[in-house]
């Protein structure tokens, strides 16, 4: 539990300005869209192979 608190404190300290939070949020959003696109692609490929 102490490790989690230390990690959260470090993140809070490193993202202390609004612009840093926007940059980190944009990076996380881009990564999630990338993995969502990959998941969608694999789902559609599996459907074509089974037909």
mmCIF entry with sequence, helices, sheets and N, C-alpha, C, O atoms, coordinates in Angstrom:
data_MODEL
# 
_entry.id   MODEL 
# 
_entity.id                         1 
_entity.type                       polymer 
_entity.pdbx_number_of_molecules   1 
# 
_entity_poly.entity_id                      1 
_entity_poly.type                           'polypeptide(L)' 
_entity_poly.nstd_linkage                   no 
_entity_poly.nstd_monomer                   no 
_entity_poly.pdbx_seq_one_letter_code       
;(UNK)(UNK)(UNK)(UNK)(UNK)(UNK)(UNK)(UNK)(UNK)(UNK)(UNK)(UNK)(UNK)(UNK)(UNK)(UNK)
(UNK)(UNK)(UNK)(UNK)(UNK)(UNK)(UNK)(UNK)(UNK)(UNK)(UNK)(UNK)(UNK)(UNK)(UNK)(UNK)
(UNK)(UNK)(UNK)(UNK)(UNK)(UNK)(UNK)(UNK)(UNK)(UNK)(UNK)(UNK)(UNK)(UNK)(UNK)(UNK)
(UNK)(UNK)(UNK)
;
_entity_poly.pdbx_seq_one_letter_code_can   XXXXXXXXXXXXXXXXXXXXXXXXXXXXXXXXXXXXXXXXXXXXXXXXXXX 
_entity_poly.pdbx_strand_id                 A 
# 
loop_
_entity_poly_seq.entity_id 
_entity_poly_seq.num 
_entity_poly_seq.mon_id 
_entity_poly_seq.hetero 
1 1  UNK n 
1 2  UNK n 
1 3  UNK n 
1 4  UNK n 
1 5  UNK n 
1 6  UNK n 
1 7  UNK n 
1 8  UNK n 
1 9  UNK n 
1 10 UNK n 
1 11 UNK n 
1 12 UNK n 
1 13 UNK n 
1 14 UNK n 
1 15 UNK n 
1 16 UNK n 
1 17 UNK n 
1 18 UNK n 
1 19 UNK n 
1 20 UNK n 
1 21 UNK n 
1 22 UNK n 
1 23 UNK n 
1 24 UNK n 
1 25 UNK n 
1 26 UNK n 
1 27 UNK n 
1 28 UNK n 
1 29 UNK n 
1 30 UNK n 
1 31 UNK n 
1 32 UNK n 
1 33 UNK n 
1 34 UNK n 
1 35 UNK n 
1 36 UNK n 
1 37 UNK n 
1 38 UNK n 
1 39 UNK n 
1 40 UNK n 
1 41 UNK n 
1 42 UNK n 
1 43 UNK n 
1 44 UNK n 
1 45 UNK n 
1 46 UNK n 
1 47 UNK n 
1 48 UNK n 
1 49 UNK n 
1 50 UNK n 
1 51 UNK n 
# 
_struct_asym.id          A 
_struct_asym.entity_id   1 
# 
loop_
_struct_conf.conf_type_id 
_struct_conf.id 
_struct_conf.pdbx_PDB_helix_id 
_struct_conf.beg_label_comp_id 
_struct_conf.beg_label_asym_id 
_struct_conf.beg_label_seq_id 
_struct_conf.pdbx_beg_PDB_ins_code 
_struct_conf.end_label_comp_id 
_struct_conf.end_label_asym_id 
_struct_conf.end_label_seq_id 
_struct_conf.pdbx_end_PDB_ins_code 
_struct_conf.beg_auth_comp_id 
_struct_conf.beg_auth_asym_id 
_struct_conf.beg_auth_seq_id 
_struct_conf.end_auth_comp_id 
_struct_conf.end_auth_asym_id 
_struct_conf.end_auth_seq_id 
_struct_conf.pdbx_PDB_helix_class 
_struct_conf.details 
_struct_conf.pdbx_PDB_helix_length 
HELX_P HELX_P1 AA1 UNK A 2  ? UNK A 14 ? UNK A 2  UNK A 14 1 ? 13 
HELX_P HELX_P2 AA2 UNK A 18 ? UNK A 50 ? UNK A 18 UNK A 50 1 ? 33 
# 
_struct_conf_type.id          HELX_P 
_struct_conf_type.criteria    ? 
_struct_conf_type.reference   ? 
# 
loop_
_atom_site.group_PDB 
_atom_site.id 
_atom_site.type_symbol 
_atom_site.label_atom_id 
_atom_site.label_alt_id 
_atom_site.label_comp_id 
_atom_site.label_asym_id 
_atom_site.label_entity_id 
_atom_site.label_seq_id 
_atom_site.pdbx_PDB_ins_code 
_atom_site.Cartn_x 
_atom_site.Cartn_y 
_atom_site.Cartn_z 
_atom_site.occupancy 
_atom_site.B_iso_or_equiv 
_atom_site.pdbx_formal_charge 
_atom_site.auth_seq_id 
_atom_site.auth_comp_id 
_atom_site.auth_asym_id 
_atom_site.auth_atom_id 
_atom_site.pdbx_PDB_model_num 
ATOM 1   N N  . UNK A 1 1  ? 0.827   -1.192  0.000   1.00 0.00 ? 1  UNK A N  1 
ATOM 2   C CA . UNK A 1 1  ? 0.000   0.000   0.000   1.00 0.00 ? 1  UNK A CA 1 
ATOM 3   C C  . UNK A 1 1  ? 0.870   1.254   0.000   1.00 0.00 ? 1  UNK A C  1 
ATOM 4   O O  . UNK A 1 1  ? 0.519   2.268   -0.605  1.00 0.00 ? 1  UNK A O  1 
ATOM 5   N N  . UNK A 1 2  ? 1.997   1.173   0.679   1.00 0.00 ? 2  UNK A N  1 
ATOM 6   C CA . UNK A 1 2  ? 2.904   2.320   0.704   1.00 0.00 ? 2  UNK A CA 1 
ATOM 7   C C  . UNK A 1 2  ? 3.507   2.577   -0.669  1.00 0.00 ? 2  UNK A C  1 
ATOM 8   O O  . UNK A 1 2  ? 3.742   3.726   -1.045  1.00 0.00 ? 2  UNK A O  1 
ATOM 9   N N  . UNK A 1 3  ? 3.758   1.501   -1.422  1.00 0.00 ? 3  UNK A N  1 
ATOM 10  C CA . UNK A 1 3  ? 4.298   1.662   -2.779  1.00 0.00 ? 3  UNK A CA 1 
ATOM 11  C C  . UNK A 1 3  ? 3.309   2.392   -3.670  1.00 0.00 ? 3  UNK A C  1 
ATOM 12  O O  . UNK A 1 3  ? 3.698   3.263   -4.448  1.00 0.00 ? 3  UNK A O  1 
ATOM 13  N N  . UNK A 1 4  ? 2.034   2.045   -3.562  1.00 0.00 ? 4  UNK A N  1 
ATOM 14  C CA . UNK A 1 4  ? 1.005   2.703   -4.357  1.00 0.00 ? 4  UNK A CA 1 
ATOM 15  C C  . UNK A 1 4  ? 0.913   4.185   -4.004  1.00 0.00 ? 4  UNK A C  1 
ATOM 16  O O  . UNK A 1 4  ? 0.774   5.031   -4.886  1.00 0.00 ? 4  UNK A O  1 
ATOM 17  N N  . UNK A 1 5  ? 0.990   4.487   -2.735  1.00 0.00 ? 5  UNK A N  1 
ATOM 18  C CA . UNK A 1 5  ? 0.958   5.883   -2.298  1.00 0.00 ? 5  UNK A CA 1 
ATOM 19  C C  . UNK A 1 5  ? 2.167   6.654   -2.814  1.00 0.00 ? 5  UNK A C  1 
ATOM 20  O O  . UNK A 1 5  ? 2.044   7.815   -3.203  1.00 0.00 ? 5  UNK A O  1 
ATOM 21  N N  . UNK A 1 6  ? 3.321   6.022   -2.820  1.00 0.00 ? 6  UNK A N  1 
ATOM 22  C CA . UNK A 1 6  ? 4.527   6.674   -3.335  1.00 0.00 ? 6  UNK A CA 1 
ATOM 23  C C  . UNK A 1 6  ? 4.416   6.934   -4.828  1.00 0.00 ? 6  UNK A C  1 
ATOM 24  O O  . UNK A 1 6  ? 4.830   7.990   -5.308  1.00 0.00 ? 6  UNK A O  1 
ATOM 25  N N  . UNK A 1 7  ? 3.865   5.984   -5.563  1.00 0.00 ? 7  UNK A N  1 
ATOM 26  C CA . UNK A 1 7  ? 3.686   6.161   -7.006  1.00 0.00 ? 7  UNK A CA 1 
ATOM 27  C C  . UNK A 1 7  ? 2.703   7.291   -7.288  1.00 0.00 ? 7  UNK A C  1 
ATOM 28  O O  . UNK A 1 7  ? 2.944   8.124   -8.162  1.00 0.00 ? 7  UNK A O  1 
ATOM 29  N N  . UNK A 1 8  ? 1.602   7.320   -6.553  1.00 0.00 ? 8  UNK A N  1 
ATOM 30  C CA . UNK A 1 8  ? 0.619   8.389   -6.749  1.00 0.00 ? 8  UNK A CA 1 
ATOM 31  C C  . UNK A 1 8  ? 1.186   9.757   -6.390  1.00 0.00 ? 8  UNK A C  1 
ATOM 32  O O  . UNK A 1 8  ? 0.897   10.743  -7.068  1.00 0.00 ? 8  UNK A O  1 
ATOM 33  N N  . UNK A 1 9  ? 1.978   9.826   -5.346  1.00 0.00 ? 9  UNK A N  1 
ATOM 34  C CA . UNK A 1 9  ? 2.616   11.093  -4.993  1.00 0.00 ? 9  UNK A CA 1 
ATOM 35  C C  . UNK A 1 9  ? 3.595   11.541  -6.066  1.00 0.00 ? 9  UNK A C  1 
ATOM 36  O O  . UNK A 1 9  ? 3.673   12.730  -6.375  1.00 0.00 ? 9  UNK A O  1 
ATOM 37  N N  . UNK A 1 10 ? 4.337   10.609  -6.632  1.00 0.00 ? 10 UNK A N  1 
ATOM 38  C CA . UNK A 1 10 ? 5.274   10.943  -7.693  1.00 0.00 ? 10 UNK A CA 1 
ATOM 39  C C  . UNK A 1 10 ? 4.530   11.451  -8.932  1.00 0.00 ? 10 UNK A C  1 
ATOM 40  O O  . UNK A 1 10 ? 4.948   12.432  -9.547  1.00 0.00 ? 10 UNK A O  1 
ATOM 41  N N  . UNK A 1 11 ? 3.426   10.784  -9.300  1.00 0.00 ? 11 UNK A N  1 
ATOM 42  C CA . UNK A 1 11 ? 2.632   11.234  -10.436 1.00 0.00 ? 11 UNK A CA 1 
ATOM 43  C C  . UNK A 1 11 ? 2.031   12.609  -10.187 1.00 0.00 ? 11 UNK A C  1 
ATOM 44  O O  . UNK A 1 11 ? 2.018   13.454  -11.082 1.00 0.00 ? 11 UNK A O  1 
ATOM 45  N N  . UNK A 1 12 ? 1.539   12.834  -8.990  1.00 0.00 ? 12 UNK A N  1 
ATOM 46  C CA . UNK A 1 12 ? 0.959   14.133  -8.650  1.00 0.00 ? 12 UNK A CA 1 
ATOM 47  C C  . UNK A 1 12 ? 2.013   15.237  -8.725  1.00 0.00 ? 12 UNK A C  1 
ATOM 48  O O  . UNK A 1 12 ? 1.735   16.344  -9.187  1.00 0.00 ? 12 UNK A O  1 
ATOM 49  N N  . UNK A 1 13 ? 3.207   14.926  -8.271  1.00 0.00 ? 13 UNK A N  1 
ATOM 50  C CA . UNK A 1 13 ? 4.286   15.918  -8.316  1.00 0.00 ? 13 UNK A CA 1 
ATOM 51  C C  . UNK A 1 13 ? 4.744   16.189  -9.747  1.00 0.00 ? 13 UNK A C  1 
ATOM 52  O O  . UNK A 1 13 ? 5.021   17.334  -10.105 1.00 0.00 ? 13 UNK A O  1 
ATOM 53  N N  . UNK A 1 14 ? 4.824   15.131  -10.571 1.00 0.00 ? 14 UNK A N  1 
ATOM 54  C CA . UNK A 1 14 ? 5.334   15.319  -11.927 1.00 0.00 ? 14 UNK A CA 1 
ATOM 55  C C  . UNK A 1 14 ? 4.288   15.927  -12.861 1.00 0.00 ? 14 UNK A C  1 
ATOM 56  O O  . UNK A 1 14 ? 4.653   16.525  -13.873 1.00 0.00 ? 14 UNK A O  1 
ATOM 57  N N  . UNK A 1 15 ? 3.005   15.791  -12.550 1.00 0.00 ? 15 UNK A N  1 
ATOM 58  C CA . UNK A 1 15 ? 1.949   16.357  -13.393 1.00 0.00 ? 15 UNK A CA 1 
ATOM 59  C C  . UNK A 1 15 ? 1.285   17.551  -12.697 1.00 0.00 ? 15 UNK A C  1 
ATOM 60  O O  . UNK A 1 15 ? 0.060   17.671  -12.682 1.00 0.00 ? 15 UNK A O  1 
ATOM 61  N N  . UNK A 1 16 ? 2.099   18.415  -12.130 1.00 0.00 ? 16 UNK A N  1 
ATOM 62  C CA . UNK A 1 16 ? 1.561   19.493  -11.327 1.00 0.00 ? 16 UNK A CA 1 
ATOM 63  C C  . UNK A 1 16 ? 1.034   20.675  -12.128 1.00 0.00 ? 16 UNK A C  1 
ATOM 64  O O  . UNK A 1 16 ? 0.381   21.543  -11.548 1.00 0.00 ? 16 UNK A O  1 
ATOM 65  N N  . UNK A 1 17 ? 1.283   20.752  -13.420 1.00 0.00 ? 17 UNK A N  1 
ATOM 66  C CA . UNK A 1 17 ? 0.757   21.858  -14.210 1.00 0.00 ? 17 UNK A CA 1 
ATOM 67  C C  . UNK A 1 17 ? -0.301  21.341  -15.183 1.00 0.00 ? 17 UNK A C  1 
ATOM 68  O O  . UNK A 1 17 ? -0.344  20.157  -15.518 1.00 0.00 ? 17 UNK A O  1 
ATOM 69  N N  . UNK A 1 18 ? -1.145  22.259  -15.621 1.00 0.00 ? 18 UNK A N  1 
ATOM 70  C CA . UNK A 1 18 ? -2.248  21.883  -16.497 1.00 0.00 ? 18 UNK A CA 1 
ATOM 71  C C  . UNK A 1 18 ? -1.750  21.382  -17.850 1.00 0.00 ? 18 UNK A C  1 
ATOM 72  O O  . UNK A 1 18 ? -2.322  20.449  -18.414 1.00 0.00 ? 18 UNK A O  1 
ATOM 73  N N  . UNK A 1 19 ? -0.694  21.992  -18.371 1.00 0.00 ? 19 UNK A N  1 
ATOM 74  C CA . UNK A 1 19 ? -0.198  21.562  -19.680 1.00 0.00 ? 19 UNK A CA 1 
ATOM 75  C C  . UNK A 1 19 ? 0.400   20.160  -19.621 1.00 0.00 ? 19 UNK A C  1 
ATOM 76  O O  . UNK A 1 19 ? 0.242   19.388  -20.568 1.00 0.00 ? 19 UNK A O  1 
ATOM 77  N N  . UNK A 1 20 ? 1.078   19.817  -18.539 1.00 0.00 ? 20 UNK A N  1 
ATOM 78  C CA . UNK A 1 20 ? 1.637   18.467  -18.402 1.00 0.00 ? 20 UNK A CA 1 
ATOM 79  C C  . UNK A 1 20 ? 0.518   17.440  -18.332 1.00 0.00 ? 20 UNK A C  1 
ATOM 80  O O  . UNK A 1 20 ? 0.643   16.349  -18.888 1.00 0.00 ? 20 UNK A O  1 
ATOM 81  N N  . UNK A 1 21 ? -0.590  17.782  -17.647 1.00 0.00 ? 21 UNK A N  1 
ATOM 82  C CA . UNK A 1 21 ? -1.716  16.857  -17.564 1.00 0.00 ? 21 UNK A CA 1 
ATOM 83  C C  . UNK A 1 21 ? -2.353  16.662  -18.929 1.00 0.00 ? 21 UNK A C  1 
ATOM 84  O O  . UNK A 1 21 ? -2.755  15.549  -19.268 1.00 0.00 ? 21 UNK A O  1 
ATOM 85  N N  . UNK A 1 22 ? -2.452  17.728  -19.723 1.00 0.00 ? 22 UNK A N  1 
ATOM 86  C CA . UNK A 1 22 ? -3.033  17.603  -21.046 1.00 0.00 ? 22 UNK A CA 1 
ATOM 87  C C  . UNK A 1 22 ? -2.158  16.743  -21.962 1.00 0.00 ? 22 UNK A C  1 
ATOM 88  O O  . UNK A 1 22 ? -2.675  15.954  -22.753 1.00 0.00 ? 22 UNK A O  1 
ATOM 89  N N  . UNK A 1 23 ? -0.862  16.892  -21.856 1.00 0.00 ? 23 UNK A N  1 
ATOM 90  C CA . UNK A 1 23 ? 0.053   16.082  -22.661 1.00 0.00 ? 23 UNK A CA 1 
ATOM 91  C C  . UNK A 1 23 ? -0.063  14.611  -22.267 1.00 0.00 ? 23 UNK A C  1 
ATOM 92  O O  . UNK A 1 23 ? -0.154  13.744  -23.136 1.00 0.00 ? 23 UNK A O  1 
ATOM 93  N N  . UNK A 1 24 ? -0.062  14.326  -20.979 1.00 0.00 ? 24 UNK A N  1 
ATOM 94  C CA . UNK A 1 24 ? -0.177  12.939  -20.514 1.00 0.00 ? 24 UNK A CA 1 
ATOM 95  C C  . UNK A 1 24 ? -1.527  12.353  -20.899 1.00 0.00 ? 24 UNK A C  1 
ATOM 96  O O  . UNK A 1 24 ? -1.602  11.189  -21.291 1.00 0.00 ? 24 UNK A O  1 
ATOM 97  N N  . UNK A 1 25 ? -2.589  13.132  -20.794 1.00 0.00 ? 25 UNK A N  1 
ATOM 98  C CA . UNK A 1 25 ? -3.907  12.656  -21.197 1.00 0.00 ? 25 UNK A CA 1 
ATOM 99  C C  . UNK A 1 25 ? -3.973  12.363  -22.679 1.00 0.00 ? 25 UNK A C  1 
ATOM 100 O O  . UNK A 1 25 ? -4.581  11.374  -23.088 1.00 0.00 ? 25 UNK A O  1 
ATOM 101 N N  . UNK A 1 26 ? -3.357  13.209  -23.493 1.00 0.00 ? 26 UNK A N  1 
ATOM 102 C CA . UNK A 1 26 ? -3.332  12.972  -24.924 1.00 0.00 ? 26 UNK A CA 1 
ATOM 103 C C  . UNK A 1 26 ? -2.572  11.716  -25.294 1.00 0.00 ? 26 UNK A C  1 
ATOM 104 O O  . UNK A 1 26 ? -2.978  10.973  -26.187 1.00 0.00 ? 26 UNK A O  1 
ATOM 105 N N  . UNK A 1 27 ? -1.479  11.483  -24.612 1.00 0.00 ? 27 UNK A N  1 
ATOM 106 C CA . UNK A 1 27 ? -0.695  10.262  -24.864 1.00 0.00 ? 27 UNK A CA 1 
ATOM 107 C C  . UNK A 1 27 ? -1.501  9.029   -24.484 1.00 0.00 ? 27 UNK A C  1 
ATOM 108 O O  . UNK A 1 27 ? -1.531  8.054   -25.235 1.00 0.00 ? 27 UNK A O  1 
ATOM 109 N N  . UNK A 1 28 ? -2.156  9.061   -23.326 1.00 0.00 ? 28 UNK A N  1 
ATOM 110 C CA . UNK A 1 28 ? -2.964  7.918   -22.901 1.00 0.00 ? 28 UNK A CA 1 
ATOM 111 C C  . UNK A 1 28 ? -4.132  7.681   -23.844 1.00 0.00 ? 28 UNK A C  1 
ATOM 112 O O  . UNK A 1 28 ? -4.465  6.534   -24.142 1.00 0.00 ? 28 UNK A O  1 
ATOM 113 N N  . UNK A 1 29 ? -4.760  8.758   -24.319 1.00 0.00 ? 29 UNK A N  1 
ATOM 114 C CA . UNK A 1 29 ? -5.874  8.624   -25.256 1.00 0.00 ? 29 UNK A CA 1 
ATOM 115 C C  . UNK A 1 29 ? -5.400  8.029   -26.577 1.00 0.00 ? 29 UNK A C  1 
ATOM 116 O O  . UNK A 1 29 ? -6.088  7.189   -27.158 1.00 0.00 ? 29 UNK A O  1 
ATOM 117 N N  . UNK A 1 30 ? -4.238  8.452   -27.054 1.00 0.00 ? 30 UNK A N  1 
ATOM 118 C CA . UNK A 1 30 ? -3.692  7.910   -28.295 1.00 0.00 ? 30 UNK A CA 1 
ATOM 119 C C  . UNK A 1 30 ? -3.375  6.424   -28.163 1.00 0.00 ? 30 UNK A C  1 
ATOM 120 O O  . UNK A 1 30 ? -3.651  5.642   -29.072 1.00 0.00 ? 30 UNK A O  1 
ATOM 121 N N  . UNK A 1 31 ? -2.805  6.046   -27.048 1.00 0.00 ? 31 UNK A N  1 
ATOM 122 C CA . UNK A 1 31 ? -2.478  4.633   -26.829 1.00 0.00 ? 31 UNK A CA 1 
ATOM 123 C C  . UNK A 1 31 ? -3.748  3.795   -26.766 1.00 0.00 ? 31 UNK A C  1 
ATOM 124 O O  . UNK A 1 31 ? -3.795  2.699   -27.325 1.00 0.00 ? 31 UNK A O  1 
ATOM 125 N N  . UNK A 1 32 ? -4.778  4.300   -26.091 1.00 0.00 ? 32 UNK A N  1 
ATOM 126 C CA . UNK A 1 32 ? -6.021  3.524   -25.993 1.00 0.00 ? 32 UNK A CA 1 
ATOM 127 C C  . UNK A 1 32 ? -6.697  3.394   -27.357 1.00 0.00 ? 32 UNK A C  1 
ATOM 128 O O  . UNK A 1 32 ? -7.259  2.343   -27.663 1.00 0.00 ? 32 UNK A O  1 
ATOM 129 N N  . UNK A 1 33 ? -6.652  4.440   -28.179 1.00 0.00 ? 33 UNK A N  1 
ATOM 130 C CA . UNK A 1 33 ? -7.218  4.342   -29.523 1.00 0.00 ? 33 UNK A CA 1 
ATOM 131 C C  . UNK A 1 33 ? -6.427  3.365   -30.390 1.00 0.00 ? 33 UNK A C  1 
ATOM 132 O O  . UNK A 1 33 ? -7.010  2.649   -31.205 1.00 0.00 ? 33 UNK A O  1 
ATOM 133 N N  . UNK A 1 34 ? -5.121  3.331   -30.223 1.00 0.00 ? 34 UNK A N  1 
ATOM 134 C CA . UNK A 1 34 ? -4.285  2.392   -30.970 1.00 0.00 ? 34 UNK A CA 1 
ATOM 135 C C  . UNK A 1 34 ? -4.672  0.960   -30.642 1.00 0.00 ? 34 UNK A C  1 
ATOM 136 O O  . UNK A 1 34 ? -4.887  0.152   -31.545 1.00 0.00 ? 34 UNK A O  1 
ATOM 137 N N  . UNK A 1 35 ? -4.762  0.640   -29.350 1.00 0.00 ? 35 UNK A N  1 
ATOM 138 C CA . UNK A 1 35 ? -5.101  -0.724  -28.970 1.00 0.00 ? 35 UNK A CA 1 
ATOM 139 C C  . UNK A 1 35 ? -6.539  -1.063  -29.312 1.00 0.00 ? 35 UNK A C  1 
ATOM 140 O O  . UNK A 1 35 ? -6.838  -2.216  -29.621 1.00 0.00 ? 35 UNK A O  1 
ATOM 141 N N  . UNK A 1 36 ? -7.447  -0.079  -29.264 1.00 0.00 ? 36 UNK A N  1 
ATOM 142 C CA . UNK A 1 36 ? -8.818  -0.319  -29.686 1.00 0.00 ? 36 UNK A CA 1 
ATOM 143 C C  . UNK A 1 36 ? -8.890  -0.641  -31.165 1.00 0.00 ? 36 UNK A C  1 
ATOM 144 O O  . UNK A 1 36 ? -9.644  -1.526  -31.570 1.00 0.00 ? 36 UNK A O  1 
ATOM 145 N N  . UNK A 1 37 ? -8.114  0.066   -31.978 1.00 0.00 ? 37 UNK A N  1 
ATOM 146 C CA . UNK A 1 37 ? -8.072  -0.216  -33.405 1.00 0.00 ? 37 UNK A CA 1 
ATOM 147 C C  . UNK A 1 37 ? -7.492  -1.581  -33.704 1.00 0.00 ? 37 UNK A C  1 
ATOM 148 O O  . UNK A 1 37 ? -7.968  -2.281  -34.598 1.00 0.00 ? 37 UNK A O  1 
ATOM 149 N N  . UNK A 1 38 ? -6.469  -1.964  -32.963 1.00 0.00 ? 38 UNK A N  1 
ATOM 150 C CA . UNK A 1 38 ? -5.889  -3.297  -33.158 1.00 0.00 ? 38 UNK A CA 1 
ATOM 151 C C  . UNK A 1 38 ? -6.881  -4.395  -32.775 1.00 0.00 ? 38 UNK A C  1 
ATOM 152 O O  . UNK A 1 38 ? -6.974  -5.421  -33.449 1.00 0.00 ? 38 UNK A O  1 
ATOM 153 N N  . UNK A 1 39 ? -7.615  -4.173  -31.696 1.00 0.00 ? 39 UNK A N  1 
ATOM 154 C CA . UNK A 1 39 ? -8.608  -5.163  -31.275 1.00 0.00 ? 39 UNK A CA 1 
ATOM 155 C C  . UNK A 1 39 ? -9.718  -5.276  -32.315 1.00 0.00 ? 39 UNK A C  1 
ATOM 156 O O  . UNK A 1 39 ? -10.158 -6.382  -32.630 1.00 0.00 ? 39 UNK A O  1 
ATOM 157 N N  . UNK A 1 40 ? -10.172 -4.153  -32.848 1.00 0.00 ? 40 UNK A N  1 
ATOM 158 C CA . UNK A 1 40 ? -11.210 -4.175  -33.875 1.00 0.00 ? 40 UNK A CA 1 
ATOM 159 C C  . UNK A 1 40 ? -10.724 -4.896  -35.125 1.00 0.00 ? 40 UNK A C  1 
ATOM 160 O O  . UNK A 1 40 ? -11.474 -5.650  -35.745 1.00 0.00 ? 40 UNK A O  1 
ATOM 161 N N  . UNK A 1 41 ? -9.476  -4.665  -35.489 1.00 0.00 ? 41 UNK A N  1 
ATOM 162 C CA . UNK A 1 41 ? -8.912  -5.321  -36.673 1.00 0.00 ? 41 UNK A CA 1 
ATOM 163 C C  . UNK A 1 41 ? -8.839  -6.831  -36.486 1.00 0.00 ? 41 UNK A C  1 
ATOM 164 O O  . UNK A 1 41 ? -9.193  -7.583  -37.394 1.00 0.00 ? 41 UNK A O  1 
ATOM 165 N N  . UNK A 1 42 ? -8.390  -7.278  -35.336 1.00 0.00 ? 42 UNK A N  1 
ATOM 166 C CA . UNK A 1 42 ? -8.300  -8.721  -35.111 1.00 0.00 ? 42 UNK A CA 1 
ATOM 167 C C  . UNK A 1 42 ? -9.681  -9.360  -35.045 1.00 0.00 ? 42 UNK A C  1 
ATOM 168 O O  . UNK A 1 42 ? -9.853  -10.499 -35.480 1.00 0.00 ? 42 UNK A O  1 
ATOM 169 N N  . UNK A 1 43 ? -10.667 -8.647  -34.508 1.00 0.00 ? 43 UNK A N  1 
ATOM 170 C CA . UNK A 1 43 ? -12.021 -9.198  -34.458 1.00 0.00 ? 43 UNK A CA 1 
ATOM 171 C C  . UNK A 1 43 ? -12.591 -9.353  -35.863 1.00 0.00 ? 43 UNK A C  1 
ATOM 172 O O  . UNK A 1 43 ? -13.253 -10.351 -36.150 1.00 0.00 ? 43 UNK A O  1 
ATOM 173 N N  . UNK A 1 44 ? -12.349 -8.394  -36.732 1.00 0.00 ? 44 UNK A N  1 
ATOM 174 C CA . UNK A 1 44 ? -12.890 -8.488  -38.085 1.00 0.00 ? 44 UNK A CA 1 
ATOM 175 C C  . UNK A 1 44 ? -12.146 -9.532  -38.909 1.00 0.00 ? 44 UNK A C  1 
ATOM 176 O O  . UNK A 1 44 ? -12.747 -10.169 -39.774 1.00 0.00 ? 44 UNK A O  1 
ATOM 177 N N  . UNK A 1 45 ? -10.856 -9.721  -38.660 1.00 0.00 ? 45 UNK A N  1 
ATOM 178 C CA . UNK A 1 45 ? -10.098 -10.736 -39.394 1.00 0.00 ? 45 UNK A CA 1 
ATOM 179 C C  . UNK A 1 45 ? -10.577 -12.137 -39.024 1.00 0.00 ? 45 UNK A C  1 
ATOM 180 O O  . UNK A 1 45 ? -10.671 -13.003 -39.893 1.00 0.00 ? 45 UNK A O  1 
ATOM 181 N N  . UNK A 1 46 ? -10.876 -12.367 -37.767 1.00 0.00 ? 46 UNK A N  1 
ATOM 182 C CA . UNK A 1 46 ? -11.341 -13.680 -37.335 1.00 0.00 ? 46 UNK A CA 1 
ATOM 183 C C  . UNK A 1 46 ? -12.688 -14.019 -37.956 1.00 0.00 ? 46 UNK A C  1 
ATOM 184 O O  . UNK A 1 46 ? -12.939 -15.182 -38.275 1.00 0.00 ? 46 UNK A O  1 
ATOM 185 N N  . UNK A 1 47 ? -13.559 -13.035 -38.134 1.00 0.00 ? 47 UNK A N  1 
ATOM 186 C CA . UNK A 1 47 ? -14.864 -13.287 -38.724 1.00 0.00 ? 47 UNK A CA 1 
ATOM 187 C C  . UNK A 1 47 ? -14.730 -13.678 -40.188 1.00 0.00 ? 47 UNK A C  1 
ATOM 188 O O  . UNK A 1 47 ? -15.472 -14.541 -40.658 1.00 0.00 ? 47 UNK A O  1 
ATOM 189 N N  . UNK A 1 48 ? -13.817 -13.075 -40.913 1.00 0.00 ? 48 UNK A N  1 
ATOM 190 C CA . UNK A 1 48 ? -13.636 -13.403 -42.320 1.00 0.00 ? 48 UNK A CA 1 
ATOM 191 C C  . UNK A 1 48 ? -13.052 -14.793 -42.507 1.00 0.00 ? 48 UNK A C  1 
ATOM 192 O O  . UNK A 1 48 ? -13.408 -15.482 -43.463 1.00 0.00 ? 48 UNK A O  1 
ATOM 193 N N  . UNK A 1 49 ? -12.174 -15.217 -41.625 1.00 0.00 ? 49 UNK A N  1 
ATOM 194 C CA . UNK A 1 49 ? -11.551 -16.520 -41.763 1.00 0.00 ? 49 UNK A CA 1 
ATOM 195 C C  . UNK A 1 49 ? -12.541 -17.647 -41.509 1.00 0.00 ? 49 UNK A C  1 
ATOM 196 O O  . UNK A 1 49 ? -12.423 -18.710 -42.119 1.00 0.00 ? 49 UNK A O  1 
ATOM 197 N N  . UNK A 1 50 ? -13.511 -17.444 -40.629 1.00 0.00 ? 50 UNK A N  1 
ATOM 198 C CA . UNK A 1 50 ? -14.431 -18.524 -40.285 1.00 0.00 ? 50 UNK A CA 1 
ATOM 199 C C  . UNK A 1 50 ? -15.545 -18.693 -41.312 1.00 0.00 ? 50 UNK A C  1 
ATOM 200 O O  . UNK A 1 50 ? -16.272 -19.685 -41.254 1.00 0.00 ? 50 UNK A O  1 
ATOM 201 N N  . UNK A 1 51 ? -15.705 -17.770 -42.242 1.00 0.00 ? 51 UNK A N  1 
ATOM 202 C CA . UNK A 1 51 ? -16.781 -17.899 -43.241 1.00 0.00 ? 51 UNK A CA 1 
ATOM 203 C C  . UNK A 1 51 ? -16.433 -18.790 -44.373 1.00 0.00 ? 51 UNK A C  1 
ATOM 204 O O  . UNK A 1 51 ? -17.245 -18.984 -45.277 1.00 0.00 ? 51 UNK A O  1 
# 
